[in-house]
Amino acid sequence: MKFRVERDVLAEAVTWAARGLPTRPPVPVLAGVLLEAKDDGTLTLSAFDYEVSARVTVAAEVSESGTVLVSGRLLADISRNLPARPVDVVTQDSKVSVTCGSSRFTLLTMPVEDYPTLPSMPQSAGTVAGDVFTTAVSQVTTAAGRDDTLPILTGVRVEIEGSRITMLATDRYRLAMRTLDWAPEGTDASTVALVPARTLADTARALGASGTVELALGRTGSGDGLIGFEAGARRTTSRLLDGEYPKVASIFPTTSDARVVIETAVLVEAVKRVALVAERNTPVRLKFSAGAVVIEAGQGDDAQASEQLDALLDGDDIEIAFNPQYLLDGLGALHHPYARLAFTQSTKPALLTGQAEPDGESDDSFQYVLMPVRLAG
């Protein structure tokens, strides 16, 4: 095999393919990236660990076609640090030579025949705008669980109903839900899939926010659920999680006794400052009254902090406490200049949404529910 490719093209392609490679693969070949150079002037890079697959095709000057398997992380590190010149790749027996200007590297190959066959891309279900998809995924995955002993909660529940997609995630302490429109292949589209949150977040970031993303759903030959994403020359698949997602949608409050609107950026900075004195697993307290909110942390003989902000309160005074990081995660996911918190009681879940104006309508396409921390006494 022999080909030439631009440095930036190679670096971007290898980074995309190798982004999810396992650090400790059960078998050595799963740490590899498969390079396939074809006579039609294309170079395809692929990676697969039996859970997630990635494939990207780029243009290259192919002198000799062929296939080779090399360490993905090593090739990614090398390609990112090469000088800005064309890269020549040549196979020689069991080695691969990578030359760029005066830089030359030699990599050992791995047996191609031991590499698993990548799953086929499922049938397309529809498309969604790349910027909308990327934003929606980042908003929802912030609330997904990270405890592998509860694998169901490490996923995002994706429900497709006609032209609407609803994404939902929770780690039991907060919930995030985002609804968005998309263009399904058929008007009767209806399905539910549980996608690993980490894979979904990595894929959304790697695909970028430009153009459109094609979603595909299907099953592998063994009957496992499979979801696929494709944008341009990049495509990836992931096995779906098995199991029944908890019925948490009913936790979203439908009524409220008090509502408060605060400038998002101002609230974020204040919570960050006050939380500096909050010990591990201790909350920040928010005391809402007419025209103001006082944010406090620490008590007794511990370090203490407080800050008062302007706030528009509609309802009775209320004091409520939250985990500061969970509150900051929700505020960071709003993407609106104003944050709206709705309460019923200080011991009941609070609903966080965003809005464009202080006296405007709430944007309910993204909803973030926070479980309060009970205050002593």
C-alpha positions as MATLAB code, in Angstrom:
seq = 'MKFRVERDVLAEAVTWAARGLPTRPPVPVLAGVLLEAKDDGTLTLSAFDYEVSARVTVAAEVSESGTVLVSGRLLADISRNLPARPVDVVTQDSKVSVTCGSSRFTLLTMPVEDYPTLPSMPQSAGTVAGDVFTTAVSQVTTAAGRDDTLPILTGVRVEIEGSRITMLATDRYRLAMRTLDWAPEGTDASTVALVPARTLADTARALGASGTVELALGRTGSGDGLIGFEAGARRTTSRLLDGEYPKVASIFPTTSDARVVIETAVLVEAVKRVALVAERNTPVRLKFSAGAVVIEAGQGDDAQASEQLDALLDGDDIEIAFNPQYLLDGLGALHHPYARLAFTQSTKPALLTGQAEPDGESDDSFQYVLMPVRLAG';
ca = [
       0.000    0.000    0.000;
       1.223    3.468   -0.892;
      -0.577    6.801   -0.748;
      -0.133   10.524   -0.140;
      -2.568   12.686    1.828;
      -2.600   16.202    3.247;
      -1.486   16.409    6.894;
      -4.619   18.178    8.162;
      -6.895   15.750    6.315;
      -5.105   12.742    7.792;
      -4.981   14.180   11.310;
      -8.693   15.004   11.331;
      -9.676   11.611    9.912;
      -7.529    9.599   12.329;
      -8.738   11.652   15.304;
     -12.355   10.982   14.302;
     -11.852    7.238   13.841;
      -9.696    6.739   16.944;
     -11.634    8.973   19.342;
     -13.402    6.105   21.119;
     -10.722    3.427   21.059;
     -10.417    1.552   24.375;
      -7.334    2.247   26.488;
      -7.211   -1.375   27.641;
      -8.710   -3.453   24.820;
      -9.585   -7.096   25.552;
      -7.637   -8.056   22.421;
      -4.789   -5.952   20.929;
      -6.338   -5.500   17.465;
      -9.233   -3.486   18.946;
      -6.740   -0.680   19.662;
      -6.085   -0.387   15.937;
      -7.362    1.782   13.113;
      -7.930    0.082    9.776;
      -6.624    2.003    6.750;
      -7.984    1.033    3.320;
      -6.456    2.794    0.310;
      -8.390    2.275   -2.938;
      -7.603    2.847   -6.610;
     -10.486    5.327   -6.883;
      -8.425    7.852   -4.902;
     -10.043    7.372   -1.491;
      -8.677    6.449    1.902;
     -11.076    4.940    4.456;
     -10.208    4.803    8.152;
     -12.249    2.556   10.463;
     -12.348    1.591   14.140;
     -14.552   -0.840   16.058;
     -14.588   -2.218   19.634;
     -17.755   -4.373   19.312;
     -19.785   -1.543   20.897;
     -19.060    1.556   18.800;
     -17.832    1.756   15.216;
     -16.479    4.770   13.333;
     -15.665    5.192    9.659;
     -14.515    8.153    7.589;
     -13.491    8.417    3.922;
     -11.137   11.128    2.599;
      -9.421   11.903   -0.706;
      -5.863   10.665   -1.208;
      -3.317   10.119   -4.012;
      -3.224    6.323   -4.047;
      -0.277    4.752   -5.869;
      -0.862    1.221   -4.572;
      -4.113    0.051   -3.009;
      -4.132   -2.028    0.124;
      -5.262   -2.470    3.712;
      -3.284   -2.165    6.924;
      -4.053   -2.113   10.661;
      -1.983    0.108   12.993;
      -2.233    1.538   16.493;
      -4.953    4.186   16.335;
      -3.851    6.384   19.237;
      -0.227    6.362   18.101;
      -1.138    7.277   14.525;
      -3.421   10.045   15.821;
      -0.643   11.494   17.996;
       1.836   11.332   15.134;
      -0.450   12.876   12.519;
      -1.388   15.808   14.771;
       2.280   16.669   15.338;
       3.563   16.388   11.775;
       4.675   19.526    9.901;
       2.166   21.182    7.567;
       3.195   19.223    4.474;
       1.819   16.225    2.526;
       2.153   12.861    4.272;
       3.426    9.754    2.466;
       2.391    6.369    3.858;
       4.005    3.161    2.583;
       3.767   -0.423    3.834;
       6.914   -2.503    3.971;
       6.385   -6.105    5.065;
       5.060   -5.885    8.649;
       5.777   -2.173    9.053;
       4.260    1.108    7.918;
       6.421    4.101    7.053;
       4.961    7.576    7.630;
       6.990   10.406    6.070;
       6.233   14.126    6.195;
       8.984   16.513    5.167;
      12.053   15.573    7.204;
       9.973   13.633    9.753;
       9.823    9.866    9.426;
       8.055    7.302   11.606;
       7.857    3.533   11.392;
       4.866    1.742   12.896;
       4.305   -1.959   13.439;
       1.223   -3.459   11.833;
      -1.339   -5.765   13.409;
      -2.969   -8.761   11.686;
      -5.826   -7.494    9.521;
      -7.417  -10.961    9.412;
      -8.023  -10.803   13.194;
      -9.920   -7.517   12.979;
     -13.729   -7.761   13.402;
     -16.082   -6.800   10.582;
     -17.728   -3.447   11.160;
     -21.543   -3.492   11.426;
     -23.464   -2.216    8.436;
     -25.121    1.168    8.713;
     -28.817    0.684    9.581;
     -31.524    2.040    7.315;
     -31.885    5.813    7.483;
     -34.761    7.046    9.661;
     -34.428   10.769    8.914;
     -32.255   13.860    9.261;
     -31.808   16.664   11.778;
     -29.921   19.960   11.577;
     -26.380   19.518   12.898;
     -26.412   22.584   15.162;
     -29.762   21.614   16.696;
     -28.612   18.027   17.265;
     -25.310   19.061   18.856;
     -26.966   21.541   21.220;
     -29.756   19.138   22.208;
     -27.344   16.318   23.014;
     -25.093   18.561   25.124;
     -28.104   19.810   27.094;
     -29.454   16.358   27.912;
     -26.282   14.352   28.516;
     -25.250   16.664   31.363;
     -27.886   14.926   33.513;
     -27.036   11.337   32.515;
     -25.704    8.966   35.160;
     -22.025    8.057   35.313;
     -22.313    5.093   37.671;
     -21.687    1.929   35.650;
     -23.393   -0.143   38.365;
     -26.640    1.453   37.119;
     -26.106    1.028   33.355;
     -29.658    2.035   32.380;
     -29.131    5.522   33.831;
     -25.921    5.987   31.812;
     -28.097    6.174   28.699;
     -30.242    8.804   27.027;
     -33.792    7.797   26.208;
     -34.490    8.889   22.638;
     -38.147    8.792   21.655;
     -39.172    9.440   18.058;
     -42.790   10.246   17.343;
     -43.518   11.626   13.886;
     -41.535   14.821   13.317;
     -40.592   15.197   16.994;
     -37.636   13.764   18.914;
     -37.617   13.795   22.722;
     -34.378   13.125   24.594;
     -34.441   12.373   28.319;
     -31.683   11.637   30.841;
     -31.408   11.385   34.624;
     -28.962   10.316   37.323;
     -31.727   10.322   40.011;
     -30.704   13.763   41.307;
     -31.644   15.817   38.252;
     -33.474   15.256   34.988;
     -33.022   16.880   31.598;
     -35.446   16.724   28.691;
     -35.104   18.291   25.257;
     -37.587   18.184   22.402;
     -36.592   19.036   18.827;
     -37.977   18.787   15.323;
     -36.442   16.630   12.614;
     -37.248   15.360    9.102;
     -38.261   11.670    9.307;
     -38.255    9.406    6.270;
     -41.907    8.526    6.965;
     -44.755   10.374    8.665;
     -45.514    7.364   10.889;
     -42.078    7.238   12.531;
     -42.406    5.909   16.079;
     -39.692    4.266   18.166;
     -37.781    4.428   21.462;
     -34.037    3.819   21.815;
     -31.696    3.918   24.817;
     -28.354    5.319   23.619;
     -25.198    5.344   25.777;
     -24.843    8.983   26.853;
     -21.064    9.082   26.559;
     -21.157    7.769   23.005;
     -23.957   10.153   22.062;
     -22.072   13.156   23.461;
     -18.782   12.188   21.781;
     -20.544   11.631   18.465;
     -22.387   14.962   18.551;
     -19.168   16.848   19.305;
     -17.176   15.006   16.658;
     -19.776   15.397   13.885;
     -19.819   19.159   14.382;
     -22.666   21.636   14.240;
     -22.707   22.304   10.486;
     -24.844   20.625    7.844;
     -27.265   17.838    8.688;
     -26.972   14.598   10.637;
     -28.623   11.429    9.373;
     -30.052    9.111   12.033;
     -30.452    5.404   11.385;
     -31.954    2.653   13.523;
     -31.786   -1.118   13.095;
     -30.457   -4.347   14.510;
     -27.220   -6.310   14.237;
     -27.069   -9.865   13.002;
     -27.276  -11.070   16.613;
     -30.442   -9.080   17.200;
     -28.921   -6.262   19.278;
     -30.347   -2.788   18.763;
     -28.153   -0.428   16.758;
     -28.207    3.317   16.106;
     -26.195    5.049   13.430;
     -25.209    8.659   12.723;
     -23.822   10.007    9.471;
     -22.682   13.485    8.442;
     -20.771   14.031    5.236;
     -18.071   11.377    4.919;
     -18.267   10.407    8.607;
     -20.421    7.648    9.981;
     -20.636    5.898   13.334;
     -22.772    3.204   14.926;
     -23.417    2.238   18.532;
     -25.131   -0.668   20.213;
     -28.148    0.349   22.221;
     -28.534   -0.343   25.918;
     -30.943   -3.083   26.956;
     -33.552   -2.604   29.647;
     -36.559   -0.522   30.629;
     -35.856    3.138   31.332;
     -37.523    4.335   34.556;
     -40.759    6.262   34.060;
     -39.403    9.597   35.245;
     -41.293   11.950   32.925;
     -44.032   12.251   35.569;
     -41.529   13.953   37.899;
     -41.515   17.078   35.716;
     -43.681   19.607   37.598;
     -46.845   20.650   35.790;
     -47.838   23.383   38.271;
     -45.926   25.857   40.434;
     -46.672   28.144   43.387;
     -43.699   30.463   42.802;
     -41.655   31.487   39.776;
     -38.480   33.539   39.662;
     -36.527   35.004   36.730;
     -32.819   35.881   37.035;
     -30.156   36.854   34.527;
     -28.394   33.564   33.730;
     -24.778   34.766   33.532;
     -25.079   36.788   36.748;
     -26.558   33.831   38.622;
     -23.854   31.473   37.317;
     -21.037   33.721   38.525;
     -22.666   34.263   41.919;
     -23.214   30.544   42.514;
     -19.592   29.823   41.537;
     -18.310   32.370   44.048;
     -20.554   31.333   46.924;
     -19.905   27.623   46.290;
     -16.190   28.135   46.979;
     -16.921   27.666   50.697;
     -19.350   24.767   50.213;
     -17.771   21.595   51.534;
     -18.101   18.365   49.584;
     -21.752   17.302   49.278;
     -23.039   20.445   50.987;
     -25.556   22.662   49.174;
     -25.936   26.309   48.344;
     -29.084   27.900   49.785;
     -31.238   30.270   47.771;
     -33.645   32.579   49.628;
     -36.122   34.210   47.270;
     -38.130   37.284   48.239;
     -39.712   40.182   46.359;
     -37.095   41.628   43.982;
     -34.101   39.670   45.262;
     -32.453   36.325   45.913;
     -29.788   35.723   48.567;
     -27.383   32.871   47.818;
     -25.577   31.372   50.827;
     -23.213   28.521   51.626;
     -21.491   27.343   54.788;
     -22.732   27.591   58.345;
     -21.692   27.315   61.992;
     -17.918   27.328   62.493;
     -17.249   26.640   58.778;
     -16.333   29.250   56.163;
     -19.403   31.106   54.952;
     -20.371   33.183   51.916;
     -23.433   35.051   50.706;
     -24.410   37.212   47.763;
     -27.595   39.050   46.853;
     -28.914   39.424   43.302;
     -31.874   41.128   41.693;
     -34.638   38.673   40.837;
     -38.238   38.843   39.640;
     -40.367   36.716   41.986;
     -43.961   35.809   41.246;
     -45.357   34.068   44.319;
     -44.584   33.644   48.017;
     -41.098   33.857   49.524;
     -39.289   30.530   49.449;
     -35.961   29.085   50.604;
     -34.534   26.101   48.752;
     -31.132   24.380   48.553;
     -29.345   22.657   45.660;
     -26.137   20.825   44.916;
     -24.131   23.724   43.417;
     -22.621   21.709   40.561;
     -25.985   20.307   39.510;
     -27.415   23.833   39.511;
     -24.477   25.131   37.447;
     -24.815   22.245   34.982;
     -28.444   23.159   34.377;
     -27.741   26.868   34.018;
     -24.905   26.136   31.583;
     -27.245   24.072   29.405;
     -29.920   26.772   29.061;
     -28.405   28.863   26.224;
     -30.759   31.713   27.174;
     -29.954   35.106   28.753;
     -32.521   34.585   31.513;
     -33.149   31.595   33.780;
     -36.604   30.753   35.112;
     -37.038   28.607   38.221;
     -40.490   27.299   39.143;
     -41.245   25.822   42.599;
     -44.068   24.270   44.546;
     -42.337   23.608   47.890;
     -38.762   23.711   49.170;
     -38.775   19.899   49.377;
     -40.232   19.293   45.910;
     -38.428   19.221   42.534;
     -37.785   22.613   40.930;
     -38.087   23.210   37.188;
     -35.414   25.239   35.378;
     -36.062   26.656   31.904;
     -34.686   29.557   29.884;
     -36.190   32.627   28.270;
     -35.031   35.457   26.033;
     -36.526   38.365   28.014;
     -37.114   38.838   31.762;
     -40.866   39.200   31.213;
     -41.081   36.929   28.167;
     -42.334   33.409   27.641;
     -40.392   30.407   28.901;
     -38.795   28.159   26.276;
     -40.033   24.726   27.295;
     -38.150   22.832   24.581;
     -35.441   22.264   27.220;
     -36.446   21.470   30.791;
     -34.100   20.684   33.673;
     -35.462   19.368   36.956;
     -33.419   19.710   40.150;
     -34.014   17.665   43.259;
     -33.581   19.968   46.276;
     -31.344   19.174   49.225;
     -33.253   19.022   52.502;
     -32.222   21.720   54.951;
     -31.698   20.892   58.592;
     -34.734   21.895   60.630;
];
